[in-house]
Amino acid sequence: MANLEIDFSGIKSPNPFWLASAPPTNTGGQIMRAFDAGWGGAVWKTVGNPVKNLHSRYAALKGGKGKIIGLNNIELISDRGLSINLKEMAEVKKLYPDNALIASIMAGTQAEWIELIRRVEDTGVDGFELNFSCPHGMCERGLGSAIGQEPEVAAEIMHWVREATSLPVLMKFTPNVADIRDQGRVAVDGQADGVALINTIKSIIGVDLEDFIPYPKGRNGATNGGYCGTAVKPIALHMLASLGRTDWFNLPVSGIGGINNWKDCAEFIALGSTSVQVCTAVMHHGFGIVEGMISGLSKYLDSKGMSSVNELRGKALAQYKDWGELDMNYKVVASINEKRCTGCGKCYTACNDGAYQSIDISDRKAKSGDPIPVINTDKCKGCNLCSLVCPRDCISMKDVSVSDSVKTWQQIISNGEFALTDGILSKELEV
């Protein structure tokens, strides 16, 4: 089997699967059970100045059969005493020396950051994760994402921390910014040993239309929270790749956001992650999901002839391009498998009302007695919509390119095939 061991800037881990700083890492007992289940590492739930949490703190966006698509929370950092957290950190590290244990920390003044680091270091943890990213509750106090959204403030705190400890330090990024690379620059210039991204996204999950209180409901109202789970994975992957394809960014990344299974893990690693962190999926399904992640990723690496997970890292980055670099000579059209088609008409409706009116209704009937749609290949734009809405995967996209040569938008412009004059298209484009 492929070797899943990783080295994250000196933090050794038996596999890349870590628990994110969140409710599943609230106590030593939880983390020890997670390590027994197979998790390679864990980031302790953020410790810092004492807080008091609300009771009603989670809300969910659900899909079919009650599946949680996205989870919203207004939970703050650990509301347990610092002393008990430190005691349990030391116990965990003593009993599980081969697993990665990272302490997530948050403080206010320089003196508070230094004191917190000093006390946490004594537990024997492998490194620190700086919480510059909590999107609610703490940011109103000038902490959390209030730091990550202000590069100058983040840089100053990074300087304090770097002088205070020789242990590996990760910066955890907030996604609630215009460009994730601004935080990447702070991490690189501030000599961080790695980064973690993304934290949760500011959100309101919904509104109770009886009493008009947003979710999760309190007695006197509600507030925005942090959004996580399956729905945020595309956003996390984009921000991960944005850093990964930036020439000056050279730090290892712990990827976070919507990871549910080994395929999600593989995608994050292929876009540059060294480790991955999981929270919402564990809250939904428990620590046992790591078994499938370990076996699934191992089998996948074996099938690709990769002897180590490190060979997968960044494999997809070269294929992530700017729009103007994409091949405009590449053409696909939809093709319907009539034997599988039930004649439900979803593709017909989607194309005719929401796309390019490229699907007609034929005289042929499905087993259901409903008519089978037919693709008008002359009109089909190959947009993929019909294949995405088909509930039975009856529709595939077939390559009908007439040229093997690559022709990009950049080439079209440089060749003078398409031009703008005073904002008006001066020449029709045929590709």
C-alpha positions in Angstrom: 0.0 0.0 0.0 1.1 3.6 -0.6 2.8 5.4 2.2 0.4 8.0 3.7 2.9 9.6 6.1 3.5 13.3 5.8 5.9 15.9 7.2 4.2 19.3 7.6 7.2 21.7 8.3 8.6 19.3 10.8 5.2 18.1 12.2 5.1 14.4 11.5 1.8 12.6 11.0 1.0 9.0 10.1 -1.5 10.2 7.5 -2.8 13.5 6.1 -6.1 13.3 7.8 -6.5 15.8 10.7 -9.4 17.0 12.7 -10.1 20.7 12.4 -10.2 23.0 15.4 -13.9 22.7 16.2 -16.4 20.8 18.5 -14.8 17.4 17.6 -11.5 18.5 19.2 -13.1 20.1 22.3 -11.6 17.6 24.8 -8.7 15.3 25.2 -11.1 12.3 25.4 -12.5 13.1 22.0 -9.1 13.5 20.4 -7.8 10.2 21.9 -10.8 8.4 20.5 -10.2 10.0 17.1 -6.5 8.8 17.2 -7.7 5.3 18.1 -10.0 5.4 15.1 -7.1 6.3 12.8 -6.9 10.1 12.5 -3.3 11.2 11.9 -3.6 14.6 13.7 -5.9 17.1 15.4 -6.0 20.8 15.9 -7.3 21.5 19.4 -10.4 23.7 19.7 -9.1 27.3 19.9 -8.0 28.3 23.4 -7.7 31.9 24.7 -9.4 34.3 27.0 -12.5 32.9 28.6 -15.8 33.0 26.7 -19.4 32.0 27.3 -21.2 30.2 24.5 -24.9 30.4 23.7 -27.1 27.3 23.9 -28.8 27.5 20.4 -25.8 27.6 18.1 -26.2 25.4 15.0 -28.5 25.5 12.0 -28.4 23.5 8.8 -29.2 23.7 5.1 -30.6 20.3 4.1 -31.1 18.5 0.8 -32.9 15.3 0.0 -33.5 12.7 2.7 -32.3 15.2 5.4 -28.7 15.3 4.2 -26.8 18.3 5.6 -25.5 20.3 2.7 -24.2 23.2 4.8 -23.9 23.8 8.5 -24.1 27.3 10.1 -22.8 27.9 13.6 -22.4 30.7 16.1 -20.1 28.8 18.5 -17.1 30.6 19.9 -13.7 29.3 21.0 -13.4 26.9 23.9 -15.4 27.8 26.9 -13.5 25.4 29.1 -10.9 26.7 31.4 -7.4 27.1 30.0 -5.9 24.9 32.7 -8.0 21.9 32.0 -7.3 22.3 28.2 -3.6 22.4 28.9 -3.7 19.4 31.2 -5.5 17.3 28.6 -3.2 18.5 25.8 -0.3 17.1 27.7 -2.0 13.8 28.4 -2.9 13.3 24.8 0.6 14.1 23.5 2.1 11.8 26.1 -0.2 8.9 25.2 -0.1 9.5 21.4 3.5 10.7 20.6 3.3 9.7 17.0 0.1 11.7 16.1 0.2 15.4 15.2 -1.2 17.6 17.9 -1.6 21.3 17.0 -2.9 23.9 19.4 -5.2 26.6 17.9 -4.8 29.8 19.9 -6.3 33.3 19.9 -5.3 36.3 22.1 -5.5 40.1 22.2 -2.5 42.0 23.3 1.2 41.1 22.6 1.6 40.1 26.3 -1.4 37.8 26.0 -0.2 36.1 22.9 3.2 35.5 24.4 1.8 34.2 27.7 -0.6 31.9 25.9 2.2 30.5 23.7 4.5 30.0 26.7 1.8 28.0 28.6 0.7 25.9 25.7 4.3 25.1 24.7 4.8 23.4 28.0 2.2 20.7 27.1 4.5 19.3 24.4 2.2 20.1 21.4 3.8 19.9 17.9 2.9 23.3 16.8 0.5 26.2 16.8 -2.4 27.3 14.5 -3.2 31.0 14.8 -6.9 31.6 14.6 -7.1 34.8 12.5 -10.3 33.7 10.9 -13.3 33.1 13.3 -16.2 35.0 11.5 -18.5 35.7 14.3 -18.5 36.5 18.0 -14.8 36.9 18.4 -14.3 39.3 15.4 -16.6 41.8 17.1 -14.0 41.9 19.9 -11.2 42.7 17.4 -10.1 39.0 17.2 -10.6 36.2 14.7 -11.4 37.3 11.2 -11.0 41.0 12.3 -7.3 40.1 12.3 -7.2 38.1 9.0 -9.1 40.9 7.2 -6.4 43.4 8.2 -3.0 42.3 6.8 -1.1 44.9 8.7 -2.6 43.7 12.0 -2.0 40.1 11.1 1.6 40.8 10.2 2.2 42.5 13.5 0.8 39.5 15.5 2.7 37.1 13.3 5.9 39.0 14.3 5.1 38.6 18.0 4.4 34.9 17.6 7.4 34.2 15.5 9.7 35.8 18.1 8.0 33.9 21.0 8.3 30.3 19.7 10.5 28.0 17.7 7.6 25.5 17.2 6.0 25.3 13.7 3.3 28.0 13.3 0.4 27.9 10.9 -1.8 30.8 10.1 -5.5 30.0 9.6 -7.1 32.1 6.9 -10.5 33.6 6.7 -12.4 33.3 3.4 -14.3 36.5 4.1 -11.9 38.6 2.0 -11.6 39.8 -1.6 -8.3 38.0 -2.3 -7.0 35.1 -0.2 -3.5 35.9 -1.4 -3.3 39.0 0.8 -3.2 36.7 3.8 -0.7 34.4 2.0 1.7 37.3 1.6 1.5 38.0 5.4 2.2 34.3 6.1 5.2 34.2 3.8 6.7 37.5 4.9 6.0 36.7 8.5 7.9 33.4 8.3 5.0 31.2 9.1 5.7 27.5 8.7 2.4 26.8 6.9 -1.2 27.9 6.5 -4.6 26.4 7.1 -7.6 27.4 4.9 -10.5 28.0 4.9 -12.3 28.9 8.0 -16.1 29.3 7.8 -18.0 31.8 5.7 -20.2 34.5 7.1 -23.8 33.4 6.6 -27.4 33.4 7.6 -28.9 29.9 7.0 -32.5 31.0 6.8 -35.5 32.7 8.5 -38.4 31.3 10.4 -41.3 32.8 8.5 -43.6 32.4 11.5 -41.8 34.7 14.0 -39.2 36.1 11.5 -36.2 35.1 13.6 -33.2 33.8 11.5 -31.6 30.4 12.3 -30.2 29.3 14.7 -32.8 31.0 16.8 -32.3 32.7 20.1 -35.1 34.0 22.3 -34.6 37.6 21.4 -33.3 37.2 17.8 -30.3 35.7 16.0 -27.0 36.7 14.3 -24.9 35.7 11.4 -22.7 32.7 11.8 -20.0 30.6 10.0 -21.0 28.4 7.1 -19.2 25.1 6.6 -19.8 21.6 5.2 -20.2 20.2 1.7 -21.4 23.4 0.2 -18.2 25.3 0.8 -15.9 22.8 -0.8 -15.8 24.6 -4.2 -14.9 27.9 -2.5 -12.1 26.3 -0.5 -10.7 24.5 -3.5 -10.6 27.8 -5.4 -8.8 29.6 -2.6 -6.4 26.8 -2.2 -5.5 26.7 -5.9 -5.2 30.5 -6.0 -2.4 30.3 -3.5 -0.9 27.2 -5.1 -0.4 28.7 -8.5 1.1 31.9 -7.1 4.9 32.0 -7.7 5.9 33.5 -4.4 3.8 31.3 -2.2 5.9 28.4 -1.0 4.3 27.2 2.3 2.6 23.9 3.0 -1.2 24.1 3.3 -3.6 22.3 5.5 -6.8 22.3 3.4 -10.2 22.7 5.0 -13.8 23.0 3.7 -16.4 20.4 2.8 -14.3 17.3 3.1 -16.4 14.2 3.4 -14.6 11.3 1.9 -11.3 10.1 0.4 -12.1 11.7 -3.0 -12.5 15.1 -1.4 -9.2 14.6 0.4 -7.5 13.6 -2.9 -8.8 16.7 -4.7 -7.4 19.0 -1.9 -4.1 17.3 -2.1 -4.0 17.4 -5.9 -4.5 21.2 -5.6 -1.6 21.6 -3.2 -2.6 20.5 0.3 -0.1 18.6 2.5 -2.8 17.7 5.1 -6.5 18.0 5.2 -8.7 19.0 8.1 -12.3 17.7 8.7 -15.0 19.0 11.0 -18.6 18.9 9.7 -18.5 15.4 8.3 -17.3 14.1 11.7 -20.1 16.1 13.4 -22.6 14.3 11.1 -21.1 10.8 10.9 -18.5 10.4 13.7 -14.8 9.6 13.9 -15.2 6.3 12.0 -15.3 8.0 8.6 -11.5 8.1 8.6 -11.3 4.4 7.9 -12.9 4.9 4.5 -10.6 7.9 3.9 -7.5 5.8 4.6 -8.5 2.8 2.6 -9.9 4.8 -0.3 -6.9 7.1 -0.7 -4.5 4.2 -0.4 -6.2 2.2 -3.1 -6.4 5.3 -5.4 -2.7 6.0 -5.0 -1.9 2.3 -5.7 -4.1 2.5 -8.9 -2.1 5.5 -10.1 1.3 3.8 -9.3 2.1 6.3 -6.6 4.1 5.0 -3.7 3.5 8.0 -1.5 0.7 10.5 -0.9 3.4 13.2 -1.4 3.5 12.3 -5.1 -0.1 13.4 -5.5 0.5 16.9 -4.0 -0.1 19.7 -6.5 -0.8 17.3 -9.5 -3.8 19.4 -10.6 -2.2 22.9 -10.3 -0.7 22.9 -13.8 -4.2 22.2 -15.2 -5.7 25.3 -13.5 -5.5 28.1 -16.0 -6.9 31.6 -16.6 -10.0 31.7 -18.8 -8.0 33.2 -21.7 -5.6 30.2 -21.7 -8.4 27.7 -22.4 -8.7 25.9 -25.8 -11.6 27.5 -27.8 -11.2 24.8 -30.5 -12.4 22.2 -28.1 -16.1 21.3 -28.8 -18.5 18.9 -27.2 -22.2 18.1 -27.7 -24.7 16.2 -25.6 -25.6 12.6 -26.4 -28.6 10.8 -24.8 -28.5 7.1 -24.0 -32.0 6.2 -25.1 -31.9 2.8 -23.3 -31.5 4.5 -20.0 -33.8 7.4 -20.6 -37.1 7.4 -18.8 -38.5 10.4 -20.7 -38.8 12.6 -17.6 -38.2 15.7 -19.6 -35.9 17.5 -17.1 -33.2 18.0 -19.8 -35.7 19.4 -22.2 -37.1 21.9 -19.7 -33.6 22.9 -18.5 -32.3 23.5 -22.0 -35.3 25.2 -23.4 -36.0 27.5 -20.5 -32.5 27.9 -19.1 -30.0 27.4 -21.8 -29.9 27.2 -25.6 -33.1 25.5 -26.9 -31.0 22.6 -28.3 -33.3 19.7 -27.2 -36.4 18.6 -29.0 -39.0 15.9 -28.3 -38.9 12.9 -30.6 -41.6 10.4 -31.6 -39.8 7.6 -29.8 -41.0 6.5 -26.4 -39.3 5.4 -23.3 -40.4 2.4 -21.3 -42.5 4.8 -19.2 -44.4 5.7 -22.3 -43.1 9.3 -22.2 -41.3 10.7 -25.3 -37.5 10.6 -25.5 -35.8 13.9 -26.0 -33.4 14.3 -28.9 -30.3 16.6 -29.1 -30.2 19.1 -32.0 -26.4 18.9 -32.4 -26.3 21.9 -34.8 -27.6 24.1 -32.0 -26.0 22.4 -29.0 -23.4 24.6 -27.3 -22.0 21.8 -25.2 -22.7 23.7 -21.9 -23.2 20.5 -19.9 -26.5 21.7 -18.2 -28.6 18.8 -19.6 -26.1 16.2 -18.3 -26.1 17.8 -14.9 -29.9 17.9 -14.4 -30.4 14.3 -15.7 -31.4 12.2 -12.7 -30.2 8.9 -14.2 -26.9 10.0 -15.8 -28.3 9.3 -19.3 -26.5 12.1 -21.0 -22.9 12.3 -21.8 -20.8 15.0 -23.5 -19.0 13.8 -26.7 -15.9 15.5 -28.2 -16.7 16.7 -31.7 -13.7 19.0 -32.1 -12.6 19.3 -35.8 -9.1 20.4 -34.9 -6.4 19.0 -32.6 -4.6 22.3 -32.4 -5.1 24.5 -29.3 -6.5 28.0 -29.9 -6.9 30.3 -27.0 -8.7 33.6 -26.5 -5.3 35.2 -26.0 -4.2 33.9 -29.4 -7.4 35.1 -31.1 -6.8 38.7 -29.7 -3.1 38.7 -30.6 -3.9 37.5 -34.2 -6.4 40.3 -34.7 -9.3 37.9 -35.2 -11.5 39.8 -32.8 -11.3 43.4 -31.7 -13.2 46.1 -29.8 -13.7 49.6 -31.1 -15.2 52.1 -28.8 -16.8 49.3 -26.9 -18.6 47.9 -29.9 -17.8 44.5 -31.4 -16.2 45.3 -34.8 -15.9 41.8 -36.1 -17.9 38.7 -35.8 -16.1 35.8 -34.2 -16.3 32.3 -35.6 -14.4 29.7 -33.7 
